[in-house]
Amino acid sequence: MTSTNEETAPAAAPVELDHVGRLLRLAYRQLGKQIDDLTEQRDRIREQLEARIGDAPGATVDGEPAISFTWSKPAMAIDSKALAKDHPQIYAQYLKPKKASRPFKLVGED
């Protein structure tokens, strides 16, 4: 019985990819590169739009709202490192367990 639960013991050795698995890995890597390239292009276009909007709260096209560009409210955050250092007992009371993750990462070059 195979389980996807994070409590399952890891396999003893990595699985050797067959021909289809190798092709899928290559396609995954190529798509990642395309996504990176498209994200870079999108970011450059966004910068140009932001420059055109300037300090205005947004932009319109033919009088209709097209882009919203307003400031969010400032937020406050707890400095957990300082809290843990200055008040370790209080910090410990509010810690809660976090599920283990299983990152998917391509390694090596093709």
Backbone as JSON Lines, residues from 0, in Angstrom:
{"i":0,"aa":"M","n":[0.84,-1.18,0.0],"ca":[0.0,0.0,0.0],"c":[0.89,1.25,0.0]}
{"i":1,"aa":"T","n":[0.69,2.15,-0.94],"ca":[1.46,3.38,-1.05],"c":[0.65,4.53,-0.49]}
{"i":2,"aa":"S","n":[1.3,5.38,0.27],"ca":[0.62,6.51,0.89],"c":[1.33,7.8,0.5]}
{"i":3,"aa":"T","n":[0.59,8.91,0.39],"ca":[1.19,10.21,0.12],"c":[1.34,11.01,1.4]}
{"i":4,"aa":"N","n":[1.08,10.38,2.54],"ca":[1.17,11.05,3.83],"c":[2.61,11.4,4.13]}
{"i":5,"aa":"E","n":[2.84,12.59,4.7],"ca":[4.2,13.02,5.01],"c":[4.87,12.14,6.07]}
{"i":6,"aa":"E","n":[4.08,11.33,6.76],"ca":[4.65,10.46,7.78],"c":[5.23,9.18,7.19]}
{"i":7,"aa":"T","n":[4.98,8.92,5.91],"ca":[5.49,7.73,5.26],"c":[7.01,7.82,5.17]}
{"i":8,"aa":"A","n":[7.68,6.71,5.45],"ca":[9.14,6.69,5.38],"c":[9.58,6.91,3.94]}
{"i":9,"aa":"P","n":[10.68,7.65,3.75],"ca":[11.16,7.9,2.39],"c":[11.65,6.61,1.74]}
{"i":10,"aa":"A","n":[11.6,6.57,0.42],"ca":[12.08,5.41,-0.32],"c":[13.57,5.24,-0.07]}
{"i":11,"aa":"A","n":[14.05,4.01,-0.14],"ca":[15.45,3.71,0.13],"c":[16.38,4.33,-0.91]}
{"i":12,"aa":"A","n":[15.93,4.42,-2.16],"ca":[16.77,4.96,-3.22],"c":[15.9,5.72,-4.22]}
{"i":13,"aa":"P","n":[16.49,6.68,-4.93],"ca":[15.72,7.38,-5.97],"c":[15.29,6.42,-7.07]}
{"i":14,"aa":"V","n":[14.22,6.77,-7.75],"ca":[13.7,5.98,-8.86],"c":[14.44,6.39,-10.13]}
{"i":15,"aa":"E","n":[14.86,5.45,-10.93],"ca":[15.49,5.73,-12.23],"c":[14.39,6.05,-13.24]}
{"i":16,"aa":"L","n":[14.49,7.22,-13.87],"ca":[13.47,7.61,-14.85],"c":[13.67,6.84,-16.15]}
{"i":17,"aa":"D","n":[12.56,6.38,-16.71],"ca":[12.59,5.73,-18.01],"c":[12.61,6.81,-19.09]}
{"i":18,"aa":"H","n":[12.5,6.4,-20.36],"ca":[12.56,7.35,-21.48],"c":[11.47,8.41,-21.37]}
{"i":19,"aa":"V","n":[10.25,7.99,-21.07],"ca":[9.13,8.94,-20.95],"c":[9.37,9.89,-19.77]}
{"i":20,"aa":"G","n":[9.85,9.35,-18.66],"ca":[10.15,10.19,-17.5],"c":[11.21,11.23,-17.82]}
{"i":21,"aa":"R","n":[12.22,10.84,-18.59],"ca":[13.27,11.79,-18.98],"c":[12.72,12.89,-19.88]}
{"i":22,"aa":"L","n":[11.83,12.5,-20.79],"ca":[11.21,13.5,-21.67],"c":[10.34,14.47,-20.86]}
{"i":23,"aa":"L","n":[9.6,13.93,-19.89],"ca":[8.78,14.78,-19.03],"c":[9.65,15.75,-18.23]}
{"i":24,"aa":"R","n":[10.76,15.27,-17.73],"ca":[11.68,16.13,-16.97],"c":[12.21,17.25,-17.85]}
{"i":25,"aa":"L","n":[12.59,16.91,-19.09],"ca":[13.1,17.91,-20.03],"c":[12.01,18.93,-20.35]}
{"i":26,"aa":"A","n":[10.78,18.46,-20.61],"ca":[9.67,19.37,-20.9],"c":[9.39,20.29,-19.71]}
{"i":27,"aa":"Y","n":[9.46,19.74,-18.52],"ca":[9.23,20.53,-17.3],"c":[10.27,21.64,-17.2]}
{"i":28,"aa":"R","n":[11.52,21.32,-17.44],"ca":[12.6,22.31,-17.38],"c":[12.41,23.38,-18.45]}
{"i":29,"aa":"Q","n":[12.06,22.97,-19.67],"ca":[11.87,23.93,-20.77],"c":[10.69,24.86,-20.48]}
{"i":30,"aa":"L","n":[9.61,24.32,-19.96],"ca":[8.47,25.15,-19.61],"c":[8.82,26.14,-18.5]}
{"i":31,"aa":"G","n":[9.61,25.7,-17.54],"ca":[10.05,26.61,-16.48],"c":[10.83,27.78,-17.05]}
{"i":32,"aa":"K","n":[11.7,27.51,-18.03],"ca":[12.48,28.58,-18.67],"c":[11.56,29.54,-19.41]}
{"i":33,"aa":"Q","n":[10.56,28.98,-20.14],"ca":[9.61,29.84,-20.85],"c":[8.82,30.7,-19.87]}
{"i":34,"aa":"I","n":[8.41,30.12,-18.75],"ca":[7.67,30.88,-17.74],"c":[8.55,32.01,-17.2]}
{"i":35,"aa":"D","n":[9.83,31.72,-16.92],"ca":[10.75,32.75,-16.44],"c":[10.88,33.88,-17.45]}
{"i":36,"aa":"D","n":[11.03,33.53,-18.75],"ca":[11.15,34.54,-19.8],"c":[9.89,35.39,-19.91]}
{"i":37,"aa":"L","n":[8.73,34.73,-19.87],"ca":[7.46,35.46,-19.96],"c":[7.24,36.35,-18.73]}
{"i":38,"aa":"T","n":[7.62,35.86,-17.57],"ca":[7.49,36.65,-16.35],"c":[8.35,37.9,-16.43]}
{"i":39,"aa":"E","n":[9.55,37.75,-16.97],"ca":[10.45,38.91,-17.13],"c":[9.83,39.93,-18.09]}
{"i":40,"aa":"Q","n":[9.27,39.45,-19.2],"ca":[8.62,40.35,-20.15],"c":[7.43,41.06,-19.5]}
{"i":41,"aa":"R","n":[6.62,40.28,-18.76],"ca":[5.45,40.87,-18.1],"c":[5.89,41.94,-17.09]}
{"i":42,"aa":"D","n":[6.96,41.66,-16.35],"ca":[7.44,42.63,-15.36],"c":[7.9,43.93,-16.02]}
{"i":43,"aa":"R","n":[8.57,43.82,-17.18],"ca":[9.0,45.03,-17.89],"c":[7.79,45.84,-18.38]}
{"i":44,"aa":"I","n":[6.78,45.14,-18.87],"ca":[5.56,45.84,-19.33],"c":[4.85,46.49,-18.15]}
{"i":45,"aa":"R","n":[4.81,45.78,-17.02],"ca":[4.18,46.36,-15.82],"c":[4.9,47.64,-15.41]}
{"i":46,"aa":"E","n":[6.23,47.63,-15.42],"ca":[6.99,48.83,-15.07],"c":[6.65,49.99,-16.0]}
{"i":47,"aa":"Q","n":[6.47,49.71,-17.28],"ca":[6.11,50.77,-18.23],"c":[4.72,51.31,-17.94]}
{"i":48,"aa":"L","n":[3.78,50.41,-17.62],"ca":[2.43,50.85,-17.27],"c":[2.44,51.67,-15.98]}
{"i":49,"aa":"E","n":[3.19,51.21,-14.99],"ca":[3.27,51.96,-13.73],"c":[3.84,53.35,-13.96]}
{"i":50,"aa":"A","n":[4.83,53.46,-14.84],"ca":[5.41,54.76,-15.14],"c":[4.38,55.67,-15.81]}
{"i":51,"aa":"R","n":[3.55,55.1,-16.68],"ca":[2.51,55.89,-17.34],"c":[1.43,56.34,-16.36]}
{"i":52,"aa":"I","n":[1.11,55.5,-15.38],"ca":[0.09,55.82,-14.39],"c":[0.61,56.86,-13.39]}
{"i":53,"aa":"G","n":[1.88,56.76,-13.04],"ca":[2.47,57.71,-12.1],"c":[1.82,57.63,-10.74]}
{"i":54,"aa":"D","n":[1.43,58.78,-10.19],"ca":[0.83,58.85,-8.86],"c":[-0.69,58.66,-8.87]}
{"i":55,"aa":"A","n":[-1.28,58.49,-10.05],"ca":[-2.74,58.31,-10.15],"c":[-3.13,56.97,-9.52]}
{"i":56,"aa":"P","n":[-4.37,56.84,-9.08],"ca":[-4.81,55.6,-8.44],"c":[-5.12,54.48,-9.43]}
{"i":57,"aa":"G","n":[-4.98,54.75,-10.72],"ca":[-5.25,53.72,-11.7],"c":[-5.31,54.31,-13.09]}
{"i":58,"aa":"A","n":[-5.82,53.51,-14.03],"ca":[-5.92,53.95,-15.42],"c":[-7.23,53.44,-16.01]}
{"i":59,"aa":"T","n":[-7.68,54.12,-17.05],"ca":[-8.9,53.72,-17.74],"c":[-8.6,53.49,-19.22]}
{"i":60,"aa":"V","n":[-9.49,52.76,-19.87],"ca":[-9.47,52.6,-21.32],"c":[-10.88,52.95,-21.79]}
{"i":61,"aa":"D","n":[-10.96,53.93,-22.66],"ca":[-12.26,54.42,-23.15],"c":[-13.17,54.78,-21.99]}
{"i":62,"aa":"G","n":[-12.61,55.36,-20.94],"ca":[-13.38,55.8,-19.79],"c":[-13.75,54.72,-18.8]}
{"i":63,"aa":"E","n":[-13.44,53.47,-19.11],"ca":[-13.75,52.36,-18.21],"c":[-12.52,51.97,-17.41]}
{"i":64,"aa":"P","n":[-12.7,51.62,-16.12],"ca":[-11.55,51.21,-15.31],"c":[-10.8,50.04,-15.96]}
{"i":65,"aa":"A","n":[-9.46,50.17,-16.05],"ca":[-8.66,49.13,-16.68],"c":[-7.55,48.63,-15.74]}
{"i":66,"aa":"I","n":[-7.03,49.52,-14.92],"ca":[-5.95,49.15,-14.0],"c":[-6.16,49.88,-12.68]}
{"i":67,"aa":"S","n":[-6.08,49.15,-11.59],"ca":[-6.11,49.75,-10.25],"c":[-4.68,49.75,-9.73]}
{"i":68,"aa":"F","n":[-4.23,50.89,-9.2],"ca":[-2.85,51.01,-8.72],"c":[-2.86,51.89,-7.47]}
{"i":69,"aa":"T","n":[-3.52,51.36,-6.41],"ca":[-3.65,52.12,-5.17],"c":[-2.75,51.51,-4.09]}
{"i":70,"aa":"W","n":[-2.42,52.33,-3.12],"ca":[-1.59,51.88,-2.0],"c":[-2.41,51.02,-1.06]}
{"i":71,"aa":"S","n":[-1.78,50.0,-0.5],"ca":[-2.43,49.21,0.54],"c":[-2.19,49.9,1.87]}
{"i":72,"aa":"K","n":[-2.93,49.47,2.88],"ca":[-2.73,50.02,4.21],"c":[-1.44,49.45,4.8]}
{"i":73,"aa":"P","n":[-0.7,50.29,5.54],"ca":[0.49,49.76,6.2],"c":[0.1,48.66,7.19]}
{"i":74,"aa":"A","n":[0.95,47.7,7.35],"ca":[0.65,46.58,8.25],"c":[1.72,46.47,9.33]}
{"i":75,"aa":"M","n":[1.36,45.78,10.38],"ca":[2.3,45.52,11.46],"c":[2.6,44.02,11.46]}
{"i":76,"aa":"A","n":[3.8,43.67,11.87],"ca":[4.17,42.26,11.95],"c":[4.94,42.04,13.25]}
{"i":77,"aa":"I","n":[4.84,40.85,13.76],"ca":[5.57,40.51,14.99],"c":[6.98,40.09,14.62]}
{"i":78,"aa":"D","n":[7.94,40.62,15.34],"ca":[9.34,40.21,15.17],"c":[9.53,38.95,16.0]}
{"i":79,"aa":"S","n":[9.32,37.8,15.37],"ca":[9.32,36.54,16.12],"c":[10.7,36.2,16.68]}
{"i":80,"aa":"K","n":[11.77,36.61,16.0],"ca":[13.11,36.34,16.54],"c":[13.34,37.11,17.83]}
{"i":81,"aa":"A","n":[12.94,38.38,17.84],"ca":[13.11,39.2,19.04],"c":[12.22,38.69,20.16]}
{"i":82,"aa":"L","n":[10.99,38.29,19.83],"ca":[10.08,37.76,20.84],"c":[10.65,36.49,21.45]}
{"i":83,"aa":"A","n":[11.16,35.6,20.61],"ca":[11.75,34.34,21.1],"c":[12.95,34.61,22.0]}
{"i":84,"aa":"K","n":[13.73,35.61,21.66],"ca":[14.92,35.94,22.45],"c":[14.54,36.6,23.78]}
{"i":85,"aa":"D","n":[13.63,37.58,23.73],"ca":[13.28,38.35,24.92],"c":[12.28,37.65,25.83]}
{"i":86,"aa":"H","n":[11.39,36.84,25.26],"ca":[10.33,36.18,26.04],"c":[10.15,34.75,25.55]}
{"i":87,"aa":"P","n":[11.13,33.87,25.77],"ca":[11.06,32.52,25.22],"c":[9.85,31.71,25.71]}
{"i":88,"aa":"Q","n":[9.41,31.92,26.94],"ca":[8.26,31.16,27.45],"c":[6.98,31.56,26.72]}
{"i":89,"aa":"I","n":[6.79,32.84,26.53],"ca":[5.6,33.33,25.81],"c":[5.66,32.85,24.36]}
{"i":90,"aa":"Y","n":[6.81,32.96,23.75],"ca":[6.99,32.52,22.37],"c":[6.63,31.04,22.23]}
{"i":91,"aa":"A","n":[7.11,30.23,23.16],"ca":[6.87,28.78,23.11],"c":[5.38,28.45,23.24]}
{"i":92,"aa":"Q","n":[4.65,29.25,24.01],"ca":[3.22,29.01,24.2],"c":[2.43,29.15,22.91]}
{"i":93,"aa":"Y","n":[2.92,29.97,22.0],"ca":[2.17,30.26,20.78],"c":[2.72,29.57,19.54]}
{"i":94,"aa":"L","n":[3.7,28.72,19.71],"ca":[4.19,27.94,18.57],"c":[3.18,26.88,18.22]}
{"i":95,"aa":"K","n":[3.0,26.63,16.95],"ca":[2.12,25.55,16.53],"c":[2.83,24.74,15.45]}
{"i":96,"aa":"P","n":[2.57,23.46,15.42],"ca":[3.25,22.6,14.46],"c":[2.88,22.96,13.03]}
{"i":97,"aa":"K","n":[3.81,22.75,12.15],"ca":[3.61,23.03,10.74],"c":[3.85,21.73,9.98]}
{"i":98,"aa":"K","n":[2.98,21.43,9.03],"ca":[3.12,20.2,8.27],"c":[4.43,20.21,7.48]}
{"i":99,"aa":"A","n":[5.01,19.04,7.36],"ca":[6.22,18.9,6.56],"c":[5.87,19.13,5.09]}
{"i":100,"aa":"S","n":[6.82,19.64,4.35],"ca":[6.6,19.83,2.92],"c":[7.51,18.89,2.14]}
{"i":101,"aa":"R","n":[7.22,18.75,0.89],"ca":[8.01,17.89,0.02],"c":[8.3,18.66,-1.26]}
{"i":102,"aa":"P","n":[9.3,19.53,-1.25],"ca":[9.59,20.35,-2.42],"c":[9.98,19.5,-3.63]}
{"i":103,"aa":"F","n":[9.51,19.91,-4.79],"ca":[9.84,19.26,-6.06],"c":[10.88,20.13,-6.74]}
{"i":104,"aa":"K","n":[12.1,19.63,-6.87],"ca":[13.19,20.43,-7.44],"c":[13.92,19.62,-8.5]}
{"i":105,"aa":"L","n":[14.17,20.26,-9.63],"ca":[15.0,19.62,-10.65],"c":[16.46,19.85,-10.27]}
{"i":106,"aa":"V","n":[17.26,18.82,-10.38],"ca":[18.68,18.94,-10.07],"c":[19.48,18.5,-11.29]}
{"i":107,"aa":"G","n":[20.68,19.01,-11.41],"ca":[21.53,18.65,-12.54],"c":[21.18,19.41,-13.78]}
{"i":108,"aa":"E","n":[22.01,19.26,-14.78],"ca":[21.82,19.93,-16.06],"c":[21.48,18.91,-17.12]}
{"i":109,"aa":"D","n":[20.79,19.33,-18.16],"ca":[20.48,18.47,-19.31],"c":[21.26,18.93,-20.51]}
